[in-house]
Amino acid sequence: MKLSKYKLLKIYVKNKQFLPAIFFLSGFLFDVLTLGRIDDLSNILMQILYLGAAFLTLSMEVTDRHKSSSDIRPVQLFIQYHDEIYHFLAGGLLSIYTLFFFKSSSLASSLLFLFLMFFILIINEFESVKKTGKTMRMILFFICLTCFSFLITPLIMGKVGVVVFLVSLVIAALLSLMVIFAWSHTTKTNLKSFIVPPSTVIGIFALLYLVKLIPPIPLAIEKIGIYHNVQKDLSRYHLHHQRPWWKLWHNGDQDFKAGTGDKVYIFARIFSPGGFKEKVILNWQTKVDGDWKTSDKIPMQITGGRSEGFRGFAYKSNYTSGDWRVLVESNGGREIGRINFEIEKIEGDSSNFKVEIDE
């Protein structure tokens, strides 16, 4: 037993410098696997609790109350470790928002935005950032506040779009003004130093939205695939495909062998919260002379509330051999997800279908 403890201690000392990164990645993966629905009341309440605690903790520093002392032991500990507590809260919130944005976007279309969110999430763990002045901590707080507004506004309004985004910006600005008002009445700090961080954050998010780098949260692709046929039987969908068993990375027939009279079916399961009614566009594109050209745009109405996601399908009967892709877009043209596939026309009829059932 003693030898075992000694070995563990030796391993710990040898790899001590890697432990923060290991625990950080482990915690992030844990959130990926366990984070509930975006409209889950417990998730919303937890965000409000974290934001409130982060506001109170940051307020101690903004108003210089972290320099005070107390005879009460819990208060002493809170004052002593207020910086660590704040970064824990900010890190938890940024982790939630990064994951929700990740689920609601196509990696290809929102890579820069997701990189920015990951960058902010990671630098929050650096000691150099934790030791910087309160301006950086204020920026982190207003990023979390703005992200919260982006998440909660579509849930309240039951749709996405430019109007919803503008409303979320207004809500973020009003919440920021309330915070600034509370701080400005308890400190002699120049008001400009309070206004610059939230204004910068809101301005950057508005710019990212204009260039379509912010995904249409809370919509998210749960499943998407290409099939030879899709048949609905009550609540079950029968998905017919020819995919070999070893192509585990393919969703249906991404190597589509098109026989005589075959139609190309796309099946998608899209998550949207309860009370949500939105139209998405299936943008069929084919590669012509090295460029992607739109062939068809097929609308699909979705209704929220089903935990496994709203299911729907569409098909295309006029196509050519070559590289294809289908972009699933919001009504405003923001990409939710995509699937690439190749069509090869063959002689005769297709056969030997396997049937996958989606319930």
Order of alpha helices (4+ residues) and beta strands (2+ residues): alpha-alpha-alpha-alpha-alpha-alpha-alpha-alpha-alpha-alpha-beta-beta-beta-beta-beta-beta-beta-beta-beta-beta-beta
